[in-house]
Amino acid sequence: MILAHQKSSADLKGHIEGGKVHGEMPQALDDAQKQKLAPLASLDGQAFRDAYITMQREAHQEAIALFSAYARNGDDADLKNWATSTLGELNHHLEMARSLK
């Protein structure tokens, strides 16, 4: 899963650097992301595992919704194609997260 995330980030970075997509790659977590991760710092063992699994399921559901919406309604053809091609991997990751116990 980590390798797939690195690949999708590199793909997006390539679109940005190639001028196909206008924007900037984030260099750090934003405040909302930090707030989501903060509770994990005080957990360990099974409590950490349960919270992490829930977080992964929710994050992948949110990503699928975002990518699906852009694949349907986005205004940049290259980015729409990238979003569409990435959805299969995102759905696979969600299934992996759902299979965790």
Backbone bond lengths (Angstrom), bond angles and torsions (degrees), N, CA, C in turn:
res aa  C-N    CA-C-N  psi(-1)  N-CA   C-N-CA  omega(-1)  CA-C   N-CA-C  phi
1 M - - - 1.444 - - 1.532 110.11 -
2 I 1.319 116.94 -39.00 1.465 120.49 179.75 1.523 110.20 -62.47
3 L 1.323 117.02 -43.79 1.468 120.45 179.32 1.528 111.13 -62.61
4 A 1.314 117.15 -39.66 1.469 120.61 178.60 1.525 110.66 -65.22
5 H 1.324 117.18 -39.21 1.470 120.46 178.15 1.532 110.20 -66.95
6 Q 1.310 116.54 -40.03 1.465 119.45 177.59 1.520 110.53 -63.49
7 K 1.331 117.27 -39.84 1.461 121.20 179.38 1.523 110.93 -65.27
8 S 1.331 117.26 -45.87 1.470 118.86 -178.85 1.525 110.85 -65.50
9 S 1.321 117.63 -36.07 1.468 120.57 175.93 1.524 110.72 -65.22
10 A 1.326 116.62 -42.30 1.460 120.24 178.34 1.527 111.27 -65.19
11 D 1.326 116.63 -38.65 1.468 120.40 177.09 1.529 111.05 -61.66
12 L 1.325 115.81 -46.28 1.457 119.88 179.53 1.525 110.73 -64.23
13 K 1.314 115.88 -42.17 1.469 120.03 177.80 1.525 110.33 -60.02
14 G 1.320 117.41 -39.34 1.456 121.50 177.67 1.521 111.95 -62.57
15 H 1.336 116.71 -39.86 1.471 120.70 176.67 1.531 110.71 -63.15
16 I 1.323 115.97 -40.72 1.464 120.30 -179.44 1.524 110.19 -69.25
17 E 1.317 116.94 -49.97 1.470 120.73 -178.14 1.524 111.99 -65.45
18 G 1.325 116.99 -29.77 1.456 121.02 178.71 1.517 113.09 -80.34
19 G 1.323 116.09 -3.23 1.455 120.04 178.44 1.516 114.17 82.32
20 K 1.330 117.30 2.82 1.467 120.18 -180.00 1.525 111.68 -74.24
21 V 1.313 116.29 -29.20 1.463 122.60 -179.20 1.511 107.81 -127.82
22 H 1.318 116.07 134.56 1.458 120.59 179.13 1.521 109.00 -96.58
23 G 1.304 116.14 126.41 1.453 121.83 -179.17 1.503 109.71 159.60
24 E 1.303 115.11 -175.14 1.457 121.54 178.90 1.518 109.28 -131.22
25 M 1.306 115.41 142.75 1.459 120.01 173.86 1.517 108.50 -76.55
26 P 1.316 117.56 133.21 1.462 119.25 177.23 1.522 110.59 -63.93
27 Q 1.308 115.69 143.72 1.468 121.20 179.88 1.528 111.74 -103.32
28 A 1.327 115.97 -10.90 1.467 120.85 -178.32 1.525 108.42 -155.20
29 L 1.309 115.77 167.54 1.461 120.70 175.48 1.520 109.64 -67.33
30 D 1.331 116.39 142.83 1.464 119.11 173.89 1.535 108.95 -86.55
31 D 1.317 116.82 175.96 1.468 120.48 -175.75 1.528 112.42 -61.23
32 A 1.327 117.51 -39.34 1.467 120.12 -179.88 1.530 110.55 -63.99
33 Q 1.319 116.54 -40.70 1.465 119.95 178.40 1.519 111.18 -66.74
34 K 1.324 116.44 -40.40 1.467 120.00 177.99 1.525 110.71 -62.40
35 Q 1.331 116.94 -40.03 1.466 120.78 179.49 1.523 111.30 -64.82
36 K 1.330 116.82 -36.42 1.463 119.72 178.62 1.528 111.33 -67.56
37 L 1.321 116.81 -36.40 1.466 121.00 -177.16 1.528 113.52 -81.98
38 A 1.313 116.75 -25.66 1.467 121.00 -173.92 1.528 114.19 -51.94
39 P 1.327 119.59 -44.00 1.471 118.50 -178.78 1.530 113.74 -60.59
40 L 1.315 117.67 -26.50 1.467 119.72 -179.45 1.524 112.06 -65.01
41 A 1.330 116.86 -29.38 1.468 121.07 -176.37 1.529 112.50 -62.61
42 S 1.321 116.81 -27.76 1.463 119.44 -177.22 1.533 112.72 -96.89
43 L 1.321 116.85 4.59 1.463 120.49 -177.66 1.520 111.12 -109.25
44 D 1.315 115.06 157.04 1.459 119.88 171.67 1.518 108.88 -150.85
45 G 1.304 115.01 170.98 1.454 120.42 177.34 1.516 112.74 59.61
46 Q 1.324 115.12 -139.72 1.462 121.47 -176.43 1.528 111.96 -63.69
47 A 1.321 117.72 -34.48 1.472 120.05 179.04 1.526 110.33 -63.58
48 F 1.335 116.82 -41.20 1.466 120.50 177.01 1.525 109.56 -64.12
49 R 1.318 115.96 -47.40 1.465 120.39 -178.28 1.527 111.19 -58.34
50 D 1.322 116.99 -46.79 1.471 120.97 -179.46 1.529 111.55 -61.91
51 A 1.326 116.70 -45.05 1.464 120.42 -179.75 1.524 110.53 -66.04
52 Y 1.317 117.05 -41.31 1.466 121.39 -179.85 1.527 110.86 -63.59
53 I 1.316 117.59 -44.59 1.467 121.34 179.86 1.525 109.82 -62.24
54 T 1.314 117.19 -45.25 1.466 120.64 177.78 1.521 110.40 -59.33
55 M 1.322 116.06 -44.32 1.459 121.16 179.95 1.530 111.07 -61.74
56 Q 1.320 117.57 -41.83 1.466 120.96 179.87 1.520 111.33 -65.86
57 R 1.304 116.85 -40.93 1.473 120.05 178.09 1.525 110.29 -62.49
58 E 1.319 116.32 -47.80 1.466 120.13 -179.32 1.528 111.86 -64.11
59 A 1.328 116.88 -42.48 1.468 120.88 -178.87 1.526 111.04 -62.95
60 H 1.317 117.15 -41.12 1.461 119.48 -179.68 1.527 111.49 -72.57
61 Q 1.320 117.58 -33.58 1.467 119.80 174.86 1.533 110.16 -64.31
62 E 1.326 116.82 -42.71 1.467 121.14 178.14 1.526 110.85 -63.91
63 A 1.326 116.93 -42.21 1.462 120.45 179.80 1.531 110.66 -63.95
64 I 1.318 116.98 -42.19 1.465 120.65 178.82 1.523 110.46 -62.17
65 A 1.313 117.13 -42.76 1.467 120.21 178.36 1.526 110.91 -62.18
66 L 1.319 117.06 -44.23 1.462 121.88 -179.90 1.532 111.08 -63.97
67 F 1.317 117.10 -49.42 1.461 120.98 -178.25 1.527 111.24 -66.32
68 S 1.335 116.94 -38.12 1.468 120.70 178.34 1.523 110.85 -63.85
69 A 1.316 116.21 -44.28 1.466 120.36 179.62 1.519 110.68 -61.82
70 Y 1.333 116.61 -43.29 1.464 118.56 -179.66 1.528 110.78 -70.33
71 A 1.311 117.42 -38.02 1.468 120.48 179.01 1.526 110.41 -60.62
72 R 1.330 117.27 -34.26 1.468 121.52 179.17 1.524 112.79 -82.05
73 N 1.334 116.76 -41.92 1.463 120.38 -166.93 1.516 115.58 -123.38
74 G 1.307 118.40 5.02 1.454 120.95 -176.37 1.522 112.45 -65.13
75 D 1.321 115.62 159.27 1.457 119.94 -176.25 1.528 113.44 -104.57
76 D 1.314 118.29 -0.04 1.456 121.73 178.88 1.528 108.20 -117.53
77 A 1.339 116.55 117.12 1.467 120.95 -174.44 1.528 112.78 -59.57
78 D 1.340 117.20 -43.35 1.465 119.84 -179.78 1.523 111.33 -63.56
79 L 1.320 116.16 -43.03 1.457 120.13 -179.75 1.530 111.20 -69.23
80 K 1.328 117.22 -36.09 1.466 120.66 175.52 1.530 110.23 -61.14
81 N 1.331 116.36 -44.63 1.465 120.14 178.78 1.522 111.06 -62.66
82 W 1.331 116.52 -41.27 1.462 120.39 178.98 1.532 110.36 -64.48
83 A 1.331 116.39 -44.26 1.469 119.87 179.29 1.527 110.04 -60.88
84 T 1.328 116.18 -44.44 1.463 120.74 179.67 1.523 111.02 -61.50
85 S 1.331 116.49 -45.00 1.462 119.94 -177.51 1.527 112.44 -70.61
86 T 1.319 117.94 -20.74 1.465 122.16 -179.01 1.528 111.98 -86.92
87 L 1.319 117.17 -19.47 1.468 120.57 -176.44 1.526 113.54 -59.52
88 G 1.309 118.03 -37.98 1.468 119.98 179.75 1.520 112.13 -59.70
89 E 1.328 115.70 -43.94 1.462 120.80 178.90 1.528 110.82 -65.95
90 L 1.327 116.58 -41.30 1.468 120.29 178.68 1.528 111.25 -62.43
91 N 1.318 116.54 -42.63 1.467 119.94 177.90 1.526 110.92 -63.87
92 H 1.322 116.44 -38.81 1.470 119.94 177.08 1.529 110.09 -62.96
93 H 1.325 117.29 -42.73 1.463 120.65 179.37 1.529 110.97 -63.86
94 L 1.335 117.02 -38.68 1.456 119.77 178.08 1.521 109.55 -63.39
95 E 1.317 117.46 -43.08 1.461 120.06 177.63 1.525 111.55 -62.03
96 M 1.330 116.62 -38.57 1.462 119.98 176.15 1.527 110.29 -62.58
97 A 1.332 116.66 -43.90 1.469 120.39 -179.72 1.523 110.23 -65.54
98 R 1.318 117.31 -37.99 1.464 120.93 178.83 1.529 111.80 -66.73
99 S 1.322 117.15 -27.37 1.470 120.09 -178.19 1.530 112.24 -81.09
100 L 1.320 117.19 -12.77 1.464 120.10 177.77 1.507 110.10 -68.57
101 K 1.326 116.12 143.38 1.465 120.21 -179.80 1.500 109.83 -124.79
